[in-house]
Amino acid sequence: MTDRKPISFHDVRDEVMARIQARTWPQGTVLPTEIELAAEFGCARATVNRALRELAERGIVDRKRKSGTRVALHPTKQAKLEIAVVRQTIEEMNATYRYSLVSRNLMACPSWLQAKIGLTHAGQVLHLCCMHFADDRPFQFEERWINVLAVPHVIEADFLTVGPNEWLLAEVPFSDAEVSFSAVAACATLGEFLAVPPGAPLFQMERTTWLRGEPVTFVRMTFHQGYQMRTRY
């Protein structure tokens, strides 16, 4: 009887990566098949498949059906952004979080939003404006539209105590997301909520999520002056 630890996809991924970095498998090299790697590592083919998929997502290898897996000729680094819960972000700063619902309106989806998120039919959206505070200082102004057809039970949510960001992550899965970043000048509304003079430069993020092609939500998040976003890759 042996207490040998089963081979995980992390083990396979790290070993493949080590061989690529050591140039055992230089750029352009076709890797052994999943069956061959599974036999070498003594694990299931599914374990190898998951390891190679993760390396492909990082841009380290290229995978093509019938052509196998090849070390990328021009490896890329990909930064990953988590859809974080703003409450957790603030609490990780050792600050006290406070949330406030500014407005909640059920409305027909405006034409600009249909075009922006690829909504092919007219329908209703729930429009929400919210404020998030850190130690009672303005942290983020959130303006969000939720596709009622994709999330019917959103009608029952009042969002008085839990913000839509946190509610959606707990209630609704998504399969795809698109994120954009920009610098904007504070309008009168943003100036009022974020306590900055009109025209002040602010960091703004827009995000759309879909579930199997159906738009779920579009959100525009504007942060306090001086906010910085960091990620690793």
N, C-alpha and C positions, 0 to 999 in steps of 0.2 A: 504494500500500500504506500502511496506517495502523497505528500502534502504540497506538491508542485502547484503553484498558482496558475490558473488558466490564462492563456494568452488573450489579452484584450485588444480592441482596435487601436487603443493608444500605443500599445507596445509595437504593433505592426507599423502604424503611422510613423512613430519616432525612429524605428529602425530603417524604414524606407527613406525618411528624410536624412538620416545620418549617412546613408550610402550615397545619396545625391550630393550632399555637402562634401563628402570625401572624394567625390568624382569617381566612385566605383561605378556609378551610372551617370555619365556626363550628360550635358544637355543634348536632347535629341534621341537619347537611348530609349529603345522600346523595352519596357519592363517585362519580366516574366508574367505569365497569365495568372489570373486570380487562383486558378486550381493549383498551379505550380507554387505560388506563394503560400497558399493555405497548407500545402503538403510540407513545405520547408519550415514554416512556423508552428506547425502542429495545431492549427485552429480551423474553424469553419470558414468556408468561402465567404459567407456573409460578413464575417469579421474583417476580412481583407477588403471586401467591397466597401465597407463603411470607412475604413482607413484611407483608401484611395479617393473616395468621394470627398473627404475632408481636405486632402491635399489638392484636389482639383479645384475646390472652392477657394483655396488660398492662392491659386494660380501657379502652384509648383509643378503640377503635371497636367497634361492634356489627355482627355479620355474621349475616344470615339468608338462607336459601335463597329465591330468587325475589324477595327484597326488596332485595338488594344489601348494600353496606357503608355504614354511617352513622356519623358522628362521634358518640360517646357523649354523651348529655345530661348524665350525671353520671359523668365519668371517674373511675376508681379507680386507686389505686396498689397493686401486688401485690408483696409481698416474696417472693423465691425462696430456698428453702433447699436447698442441695446435700446429697446424702447423702455426707458426707465420710468418708474413711478416717481412723480415729482416729490411726493411726500418722503419717499426713501432717500432721494437725492438731498433734500434739505436736512433730514435727520442725520445723514452721514456727515454733514457739515457741523454736527453738534449744535444745530439750531432748532428752535421750536417751530413746528409747522402749523400753519393755520390756513384754512381754505374758506372761500366765500363764493357762493353762486351769485353772479350779477344779474343774469337774465336767462330765461328758458322759454323758447317759442317754437311751436310747431308750425311749419310753413311749407308752401310749395317750393320745390327745389328750383332755385334761380338758374337761368340759362347759362350764366358764366360758370356755375359750379358743375352743371351737367357736362359742359365741354371740358372742364379742367380734369374731372375724375373719370371721364368716359362713361357717364350714365346715359344709356341709350333710350331711356323712357322717362316720362315725366312722373314725378312721385313726390312724396313728402319727405322732408328732412327735419330733424330736431336741431335747432340752432341754440347753442349754449355759449355764454360768456362767463368766465370764471377768473377769480384771482387766487394766487398762491402766495403766501407770505412766509418769510423766514425771520424769526424773532420780531414779528410785527412790521417788518420792512418789506415793501413790494419786491417779489422775486420773479414772478411770471404772470403775464396776462394771457389767458387762453381763450381763443375763439374757435369753436368746433361745430361742424355739421355732421350729423349721423344719418345715414340712409335708413329710413324706417322699414323699407321693404327687406333690406338685408338683416335688420335687427328689430323685428316687430315688438319684442318685449321692452324695448327702450322707452316706449310710451308710459310704462308703469313706473319707471325710475324717476324720482324727483330731483336727485342730485343735490339735495340740501346739505348732506353731511359727507358724501363721498364724491370726489370729482370724476368726470367722465373718463379721464385717462386711466385711473385705477379701476373703474367699473368695467370698462371695455376689456382690459387685459384679463380680468377675472371671468368675464362672461362670454366673450366672443373671440374665437380663433381667427387668424388671418393667414393667408398663404403668400402674399406679396406685399411689399411696401416700397414707397418712393419717398425720398427725403431731399429737400433743398434747403440751402442756407443763404441768407442775404443780410446786408446791412441796410437799415431803413432809418429815415428821419421820423422822429416822434410827431404824430399828429396830435390834435387837441385831446382825443380820447386816450391815446397811449400816454400822453404827457400827464393826464389826470390820474390814471390808474398806477403808473409806474413812478410818479412823483419826479418828473423831469420836465425841463422847459420844452416847448414846441421846437422841433428841429433838432433836438438832441439825437446823436447817433445811437442806435439800438441794434442788438443782435436778434434776428428773427429766423425761426425754423418753421417750414411747412412740411406736413407729412400726410400722405394718403395711404390707406391700407385697403386691400382687396381680399376677398375670400372666394377662391375658384372663379375669378373674373368679375365678381360682383363687388362694386365699391362698398366699403363698410363705413369709412369715415374720412373726412378731410379736416385737418386741424392746423391752425396758425398760432404758434407760440412765440411771444415776444418777451424777452428777458430784461432784467434790470440793467441799467447802464454799467458797463465794465464787465459784464458776464463773459466767461471764457468756456469753450467746450473743448474737452480733451478726449483723445482715443488712442489706443495702442494697436500696433500691427506687427 
